[in-house]
Amino acid sequence: MSGKRMGRKSNHKRRSRRTNPGQLAAAAVGAVALCAAFVCVVVFIAGRFVDKADGEKTTDMALGDIQDGSAREETAPEIPEEASPQDASVGGQKEGQEPDVEVPETADADKETEEQTSETEPAVTTISILGDSISTFQGYIPAGYYDFFPGNGLVSDVNDTWWRRVLDDTGWMLYVNGSSSGATCVGDSTGTADPQCGCNEFRTGALYGPGNTAPDVIIVYMGTNDLLQSIPMGDNDGTRQVAEGQVAAFSDAYTLMIDKLLAKYPSSRIYCCTITQIGDYGTSTPYVEFVNGENLTAADYSARIRQIAANKNLPVIDLYDCGIAVDNLHNTTADGVHPTPDGMKYIAEAVRKVLD
């Protein structure tokens, strides 16, 4: 009995929980509305993202049109040159500061060197002389050499010497005037202190300029004293080698002297001068041609100088026919040998003619 009651009571309760159809309809309508609202929100948000993406794409396309003349998708604009990272950091400058660009020192030095080179005048030609009394002047020859001018003769101004005239006309620089009064070509070729022997080591090795720089030009004007001292001519034409030691013949001494100059100054241009016409030394005017104890004249010594120079392939400056002649020695020389200023002018003109 009691079990039946309880069963009926339980059935009653299940019946009382049944949902009303009206309520179900209302719940369905609410759910639909909620879903619609959610969909709207999702659509709205998606639309915003789409609009933003479209706007960025449009901007990129516009930039591409400006840069290339045609649209390019997703192409970043190029950084202007003035805003490039390299420019922003040149010389340690930070971005936003004006760069301070410095030219490397080496570039400046190279530029200055090029400018100086283009503006520098050609190097001055340098010259040394190997001579005797006719080329001397006190104060312009090495210590220990013997001068003739201006204490003797008629040349009292250095500007009247033949070599100074040449320097003034050419603008050349004198390295050494290795001239000594009374010097001959002959003598002891091994001597290291005697200025009176033209072929020795002392005279031939003393023509270098500062820093042992060889002169561009060497002018050899020797032989007058060999004529005056009646030095034998000898038979050397410049092709035979001469042994060192005491050299007695003019042609041997002259050959050895030139060979030493060629060996010591291979880069120098060497010129050989013949000797001027010589009058009877110490006699009164009018002069007659001087003939020495070997029955030789200035013409004979000059001819041998030409021969030796030719065989050495060296140029010759002809002073024998420079204008100083036996018939005008009373005007062109002081004593038949040593030139006056007018005689020096003749010599300078002959030298210049060959050097030009």
C-alpha positions as CSV (number, residue, x, y, z in Angstrom):
1,M,0.0,0.0,0.0
2,S,2.5,2.4,0.9
3,G,4.5,1.5,-2.3
4,K,1.6,2.4,-4.6
5,R,1.2,5.8,-3.1
6,M,4.8,6.5,-3.6
7,G,4.6,5.5,-7.2
8,R,1.8,7.7,-8.0
9,K,3.4,10.6,-6.3
10,S,6.5,10.1,-8.4
11,N,4.5,10.1,-11.6
12,H,2.8,13.3,-10.7
13,K,6.1,15.1,-10.3
14,R,7.3,14.1,-13.8
15,R,4.2,15.5,-15.3
16,S,4.5,18.8,-13.5
17,R,8.0,19.4,-15.2
18,R,6.9,19.4,-18.8
19,T,7.8,22.6,-20.7
20,N,5.1,24.8,-22.1
21,P,5.2,25.1,-25.9
22,G,5.0,28.9,-25.6
23,Q,8.0,29.0,-23.5
24,L,10.0,26.9,-26.0
25,A,9.1,29.2,-28.8
26,A,10.2,32.2,-26.8
27,A,13.5,30.6,-26.0
28,A,14.1,29.7,-29.7
29,V,13.5,33.3,-30.7
30,G,16.0,34.6,-28.1
31,A,18.6,32.2,-29.3
32,V,18.2,33.2,-32.9
33,A,18.4,36.8,-32.0
34,L,21.6,36.2,-30.0
35,C,23.2,34.3,-32.9
36,A,22.2,37.1,-35.3
37,A,23.9,39.7,-33.0
38,F,27.0,37.6,-32.8
39,V,27.2,37.2,-36.5
40,C,26.8,40.9,-37.0
41,V,29.7,41.6,-34.6
42,V,31.9,39.1,-36.4
43,V,31.0,40.6,-39.8
44,F,31.7,44.1,-38.6
45,I,35.1,43.2,-37.2
46,A,36.0,41.3,-40.3
47,G,35.0,44.2,-42.4
48,R,37.3,46.6,-40.5
49,F,40.3,44.3,-41.1
50,V,39.4,44.0,-44.7
51,D,39.1,47.7,-45.1
52,K,42.5,48.3,-43.4
53,A,44.2,45.7,-45.6
54,D,42.6,47.2,-48.7
55,G,43.8,50.6,-47.6
56,E,47.4,49.5,-47.0
57,K,47.4,47.6,-50.3
58,T,46.1,50.7,-52.1
59,T,48.8,52.8,-50.5
60,D,51.5,50.4,-51.5
61,M,50.2,50.3,-55.0
62,A,50.2,54.1,-55.1
63,L,53.8,54.2,-54.0
64,G,54.7,51.7,-56.6
65,D,53.1,53.8,-59.2
66,I,55.1,56.8,-58.1
67,Q,58.4,54.9,-58.1
68,D,58.1,52.7,-61.2
69,G,55.3,54.2,-63.1
70,S,53.2,51.0,-62.6
71,A,51.5,49.4,-59.6
72,R,53.6,46.9,-57.6
73,E,52.0,45.1,-54.7
74,E,53.7,45.2,-51.3
75,T,56.8,47.2,-52.5
76,A,58.3,49.3,-49.8
77,P,59.3,52.9,-50.9
78,E,63.0,53.4,-51.3
79,I,64.9,55.4,-48.7
80,P,65.9,58.8,-50.1
81,E,69.7,59.3,-50.4
82,E,69.8,62.0,-47.8
83,A,68.1,59.7,-45.3
84,S,70.2,56.6,-46.0
85,P,71.7,54.9,-42.9
86,Q,75.2,55.4,-44.4
87,D,74.8,59.2,-44.6
88,A,73.3,59.3,-41.2
89,S,76.5,57.9,-39.6
90,V,79.3,59.4,-41.7
91,G,82.1,60.8,-39.5
92,G,80.3,59.6,-36.3
93,Q,77.3,61.8,-36.9
94,K,73.9,60.6,-35.5
95,E,70.8,60.4,-37.5
96,G,69.2,63.8,-37.9
97,Q,72.6,65.6,-37.7
98,E,74.3,67.1,-40.8
99,P,77.1,64.7,-41.9
100,D,80.6,66.0,-41.7
101,V,82.4,64.3,-44.5
102,E,86.2,64.5,-44.5
103,V,88.5,63.7,-47.4
104,P,91.2,61.2,-46.5
105,E,94.6,62.7,-45.9
106,T,96.2,60.5,-48.6
107,A,93.8,61.8,-51.1
108,D,94.6,65.4,-50.1
109,A,98.4,64.6,-50.3
110,D,98.0,63.0,-53.8
111,K,96.0,66.0,-55.0
112,E,98.6,68.4,-53.7
113,T,101.4,66.3,-55.2
114,E,99.6,66.4,-58.6
115,E,99.1,70.2,-58.4
116,Q,102.7,70.7,-57.4
117,T,104.0,68.5,-60.2
118,S,101.9,70.3,-62.8
119,E,103.1,73.7,-61.5
120,T,106.8,72.7,-61.0
121,E,109.1,73.9,-63.7
122,P,111.5,71.4,-65.4
123,A,114.6,70.6,-63.4
124,V,117.5,72.9,-63.9
125,T,120.4,71.5,-66.0
126,T,123.6,71.1,-63.9
127,I,127.1,71.5,-65.3
128,S,130.7,70.8,-64.2
129,I,133.9,71.9,-65.9
130,L,137.3,70.2,-66.2
131,G,139.7,72.9,-67.3
132,D,142.9,75.0,-66.9
133,S,143.7,78.6,-66.3
134,I,141.3,79.9,-69.0
135,S,138.3,78.7,-67.0
136,T,139.4,79.8,-63.5
137,F,138.2,82.6,-61.4
138,Q,139.2,83.1,-57.7
139,G,136.4,82.0,-55.4
140,Y,134.8,79.8,-58.0
141,I,137.2,76.8,-58.1
142,P,137.9,74.1,-55.4
143,A,140.3,74.8,-52.6
144,G,143.8,73.8,-53.5
145,Y,143.4,74.6,-57.2
146,Y,145.3,77.5,-58.7
147,D,143.5,80.5,-60.2
148,F,144.6,82.8,-62.9
149,F,141.8,85.4,-63.0
150,P,141.2,88.0,-61.8
151,G,144.7,88.5,-60.4
152,N,146.2,88.0,-63.9
153,G,145.1,88.9,-67.4
154,L,142.3,91.3,-68.3
155,V,139.2,89.5,-67.0
156,S,138.4,91.2,-63.6
157,D,134.7,90.4,-63.4
158,V,133.4,86.8,-63.1
159,N,130.5,87.7,-65.4
160,D,133.0,88.1,-68.2
161,T,134.2,84.5,-68.0
162,W,133.0,82.2,-70.8
163,W,131.4,79.7,-68.4
164,R,129.5,82.4,-66.5
165,R,128.2,83.8,-69.7
166,V,126.9,80.3,-70.6
167,L,125.3,79.9,-67.2
168,D,123.6,83.3,-67.4
169,D,122.3,82.6,-70.9
170,T,121.0,79.0,-70.2
171,G,119.9,79.3,-66.6
172,W,121.9,76.2,-65.8
173,M,123.5,75.5,-62.4
174,L,127.2,75.2,-61.9
175,Y,128.1,72.1,-59.8
176,V,132.0,72.3,-59.9
177,N,134.4,74.4,-61.9
178,G,137.2,72.0,-61.7
179,S,139.8,74.2,-63.3
180,S,143.4,74.9,-62.2
181,S,145.9,77.2,-63.7
182,G,148.9,75.5,-65.3
183,A,147.2,72.1,-65.4
184,T,148.1,69.6,-68.2
185,C,146.4,66.4,-69.2
186,V,149.6,64.3,-68.6
187,G,151.0,63.2,-65.2
188,D,150.5,60.5,-62.6
189,S,147.1,59.1,-63.3
190,T,146.9,57.5,-59.8
191,G,147.4,60.8,-58.0
192,T,144.7,61.6,-55.4
193,A,145.8,65.2,-54.5
194,D,147.5,66.8,-57.4
195,P,145.3,69.4,-59.2
196,Q,147.8,69.8,-62.0
197,C,147.2,66.5,-63.7
198,G,143.9,66.3,-65.6
199,C,143.9,62.5,-66.0
200,N,144.4,61.5,-62.4
201,E,141.8,60.2,-59.9
202,F,141.7,63.5,-58.0
203,R,140.7,65.7,-60.9
204,T,138.4,63.3,-62.7
205,G,136.6,62.3,-59.5
206,A,135.9,65.8,-58.2
207,L,133.1,66.9,-60.5
208,Y,130.1,65.6,-58.5
209,G,127.5,67.9,-57.2
210,P,125.8,67.9,-53.7
211,G,125.2,64.4,-52.4
212,N,127.6,62.9,-55.0
213,T,125.1,63.8,-57.7
214,A,126.5,63.6,-61.2
215,P,126.2,66.7,-63.3
216,D,124.0,66.6,-66.4
217,V,126.8,68.1,-68.5
218,I,130.6,68.0,-68.3
219,I,132.7,70.3,-70.4
220,V,136.3,69.4,-70.9
221,Y,138.5,72.3,-71.9
222,M,142.1,71.0,-71.5
223,G,145.2,70.8,-73.7
224,T,146.5,74.4,-73.9
225,N,149.2,73.8,-71.3
226,D,150.2,70.5,-73.0
227,L,150.9,72.6,-76.1
228,L,152.7,75.3,-74.2
229,Q,154.9,72.8,-72.3
230,S,155.7,70.8,-75.5
231,I,154.1,67.6,-74.3
232,P,154.6,64.9,-77.0
233,M,151.5,64.1,-79.0
234,G,151.7,60.3,-79.0
235,D,149.8,58.1,-81.4
236,N,146.7,57.2,-79.5
237,D,143.5,57.9,-81.4
238,G,141.2,57.1,-78.5
239,T,140.8,53.5,-79.3
240,R,143.7,52.1,-77.3
241,Q,143.3,51.5,-73.6
242,V,145.9,53.3,-71.4
243,A,147.5,51.8,-68.3
244,E,147.4,53.7,-65.0
245,G,150.6,55.3,-63.8
246,Q,152.8,58.0,-65.2
247,V,151.3,59.1,-68.5
248,A,153.7,61.1,-70.7
249,A,152.0,61.5,-74.1
250,F,149.1,63.9,-74.6
251,S,146.9,61.5,-76.7
252,D,147.3,58.8,-74.0
253,A,146.5,61.2,-71.2
254,Y,143.5,62.7,-73.0
255,T,142.2,59.2,-73.8
256,L,142.6,58.0,-70.2
257,M,141.0,61.2,-68.9
258,I,137.9,60.7,-71.1
259,D,137.6,57.0,-70.2
260,K,137.6,57.9,-66.5
261,L,134.9,60.5,-67.0
262,L,132.7,58.1,-68.9
263,A,133.1,55.5,-66.2
264,K,132.5,57.8,-63.3
265,Y,129.7,59.8,-64.8
266,P,127.7,57.4,-67.1
267,S,124.6,59.6,-67.1
268,S,126.4,62.9,-67.9
269,R,126.7,64.4,-71.4
270,I,130.4,65.0,-72.0
271,Y,131.6,67.6,-74.4
272,C,135.2,67.9,-75.6
273,C,136.6,71.4,-76.5
274,T,139.4,72.0,-78.9
275,I,141.8,74.7,-77.9
276,T,141.9,78.3,-79.3
277,Q,144.5,79.5,-81.6
278,I,147.6,80.5,-79.6
279,G,150.1,83.2,-80.4
280,D,153.8,83.3,-79.6
281,Y,153.4,83.5,-75.8
282,G,154.8,86.6,-74.1
283,T,155.7,88.4,-77.3
284,S,154.5,91.8,-78.4
285,T,151.8,92.2,-81.0
286,P,151.3,91.4,-83.7
287,Y,151.3,87.8,-82.7
288,V,152.5,84.9,-84.8
289,E,151.3,81.3,-84.3
290,F,152.9,79.5,-81.5
291,V,154.9,76.4,-82.4
292,N,156.2,74.3,-79.5
293,G,159.3,72.2,-79.0
294,E,157.7,69.3,-80.7
295,N,157.0,71.4,-83.7
296,L,153.3,71.3,-82.9
297,T,150.7,74.0,-82.9
298,A,147.2,74.5,-81.4
299,A,145.8,73.1,-84.7
300,D,147.6,69.8,-84.1
301,Y,146.4,69.3,-80.5
302,S,142.8,70.3,-81.5
303,A,142.9,67.8,-84.4
304,R,143.8,65.0,-81.9
305,I,141.1,66.0,-79.5
306,R,138.5,65.8,-82.4
307,Q,139.8,62.3,-83.3
308,I,139.6,60.9,-79.8
309,A,136.2,62.4,-79.1
310,A,134.9,61.0,-82.4
311,N,136.1,57.5,-81.4
312,K,134.4,57.9,-78.1
313,N,131.2,59.1,-79.7
314,L,131.3,62.4,-77.9
315,P,130.3,65.8,-79.2
316,V,133.0,68.4,-79.9
317,I,132.9,72.2,-79.2
318,D,135.2,73.8,-81.8
319,L,137.1,76.6,-80.1
320,Y,140.0,76.6,-82.6
321,D,137.7,78.4,-85.1
322,C,135.5,80.2,-82.5
323,G,136.6,83.7,-83.7
324,I,139.8,84.0,-81.7
325,A,142.5,84.0,-84.4
326,V,146.2,84.8,-84.6
327,D,145.5,88.0,-86.5
328,N,143.2,89.4,-83.7
329,L,145.0,88.0,-80.6
330,H,146.0,91.5,-79.6
331,N,142.2,92.2,-79.0
332,T,141.0,88.8,-78.0
333,T,143.8,87.8,-75.6
334,A,146.0,89.5,-73.0
335,D,149.1,87.6,-73.9
336,G,148.4,85.4,-76.9
337,V,146.8,82.8,-74.7
338,H,144.4,84.1,-72.0
339,P,141.2,85.6,-73.4
340,T,140.1,89.2,-72.8
341,P,136.4,89.8,-72.1
342,D,135.9,89.9,-75.9
343,G,137.7,86.7,-76.3
344,M,135.6,85.1,-73.6
345,K,132.5,86.1,-75.5
346,Y,133.7,84.2,-78.6
347,I,134.3,81.1,-76.5
348,A,130.9,81.4,-74.8
349,E,129.1,81.7,-78.2
350,A,130.8,78.6,-79.6
351,V,129.9,76.6,-76.5
352,R,126.3,77.8,-76.6
353,K,126.0,76.9,-80.3
354,V,126.8,73.3,-79.6
355,L,124.8,73.1,-76.3
356,D,121.7,74.5,-78.0
